[in-house]
Each structure stands twice: as C-alpha cells, then as structure tokens.
C-alpha cells in the first residue's frame, strides 16, 4: 500500500489537560535523565502535584490571573501523541511582558512528525503563544549558551540577546565561612507594601535602560495583594519553603540601597535561592548582604545557595569569585517584541534616489499667475468690508 496516498494528520496545539499530565511527566523524566535542568525539575514537580490531585488542576484554571501565574502550558498533539510542549508565564503585573520558561520537543518521534510544513514544532508552539496571548508586547527568555539547537530556534523566531546571566552556587563551606562574620547592617528592614516605592526606585537605578524597558516593571509589581499573599502562603506550605525579604535603608538620602529575597528549603530537598539587588553606588554591600543571608541559612538544613548575576554587574561577579562560588550555568537573556522588524529585502544603499523621488515630481511645469492681494489684508481694496466699516466710522465722527 502506498503510504503517500494516506491523509496526513495535522498538528494541533491546545492547552494542557489532565490526560496529558502522565505523558508530560514521562517526557520530563526522560529529559532529566539526560541533563540536569532545574526548569524541567520545577515543571515536573508541578505536574506531579496536579497528578496527585485532579481537582487542584481544575481549581487553578478557575483562579484569577494574579493567582495562576506559573502553569500556562500548551501542548502540540499529533496522531494522539504529545509531540512537544511550551510553558510561559507573565513577567509583570500588567502582563505586558511574558517569559518563555521552556520549550520541549519529543525527539523519539519520527522526522516527519518533527517537521510540519516549513516550520518545526518548536516554532509553531512559539507562534501559537505569540498569537494567543494578545496582551503580551514583549517576550523574554533565558537559554543556556551550550544549547545550540534551542538557541537557534529562538533566534529563528526573532529573539535577540540582551545580556549574559551567570548562575552561581555557594556550597556549605562557603556559607559557613560567611556565617562566622558579623553582617553589621543596622538599617536592614523587613519588606512591606509601604516600601514598594523605595524598591521600585532601587530596581530602576540598578538595571540598564534597555533591560528596564523590556521588563516594564511598575510600582504595582513591588506590592503584594492579599490574594497573592494567600496564594504564596499555600504554595510555600505545599513545597515546604519559606521566603524572607529585607532591604537596606539609607536614612540620609531616604532611599533603599540594597534588597534580597531568600527562598529557603525547610526540608533540604532542593537548594536555597537568593534574588539580590544592590545600588550601583553601594557595591560594598555585597559582602554584608551575603553574610546576612548565610547567617539566616545556618538555621535551616544544610544546602547550597544559588545566586545569579549579569554581565552588567562586574562587582558582584568579582566578589562571588573571591569567596569561592562556582559557576554552574551561563545563560543568555533574550527578548522579542511583537512588533518584530523584518529584515529589509533590499539594502538602503542600493536604492536609487531618483526612483524614490520620482512620484514627488510635478506632472507639468508650473504656470505663473498674477498675484492679487487679499481683501482682508488690504484695507484700501474697494470691496473690503473693513473699508466700508472705516468710512462709516468717519461719518459718525463728523
């Protein structure tokens, strides 16, 4: 039988359903056996959580967008099998910037399934999100510089590099040495919604203008609503985590000069994570803030600490190298606007100026005409209403 005469099934991209969770979990476990990727592990943990409780997935889809910010998953299905998936999430409160968390393709399928028309499954998943999530104006992502195929996929779909992000790991010995020192931070204060303006100003001054424009963070992004607080408390209880936020206040300038958010694993199942922001003029805070975090971590089960830095933060990278932290991953921060500019089909240098301005030439030579003054501009013109008005005024004076 000739297989070329068989009808070809089309690729269908849709939102994730409960019946897809087992196939997604097996795909993630297979990829984790080949490479240790924390994004795969995070998604696998969420999938297993929803697998254990079917109603939790249905309930999360009915929650407001401010609650359900981490499980926007779309799958590509063909012939009844999951051929790939994509996970995205809103990056800011007004949802103008979205982040592509990961794109996974099932490489166990045949080549005919991986290539659909002129676009790969990865490109179709990305373009589906670009069209479906209409509120997104900018897309961002992080990709490992060694993942050449994934990097090529993102470049093919219009993403361009913004900065290079390095993930550092501070092991137990490094944290123990830091915890022996005194942090000496008298102006370290806990974070509340009343401090949102201070943190917003600190974020604006600590980011380069191009990255700040892409992130599009506003004052609302540094506030925590009651619903978001309850949602975070439920997630922390479920995952056995604790989050500590604090900032350093400079009383003379009435400004925040340093901030950290520390996510601690209460059972030691995974590494601790730190989000660190320091004013560029107060880089001497790096040793004090890391010492403060190390003293807090000392009360929890022994685990390493993960910290990230950008290539626009040389002082942070220099200090992390000095204390003996290890580079574990180098990523490329990339962005894409929905108003993605296509490459010109013809370079500007090759355009002939005469051809460009041809349509601006007059069709026939101009014919000179006799100039006549306007009646309003010339008061002595006989038909001018101003002339008659002035005559009536003169008669009245007589």
CORMO-V385877 format. One line per field, one symbol per residue. burial: # if it has 16 or more other C-alpha atoms within 10 Angstrom, else .. A space follows every 10 residues. Layout:
# CORMO-V385877
burial: ???
This chain:
# CORMO-V385877
burial: .......... #.#..#...# #..##.##.. ##.......# ..##.##..# #.....#... ......##.. #######... .######### ###.###### ######.... ..##...... ######..## .....##### ####.....# #.##....## .######### ##.###.##. ..#....#.. #...###### ####.##... ...#####.. .##....... .#...#.... ##...####. ....###### ######.... ####.##### ..#.###### #####.#... .######### .....##..# ....#.#.## #######... .......... .......... .......... ........#. .....##... ........
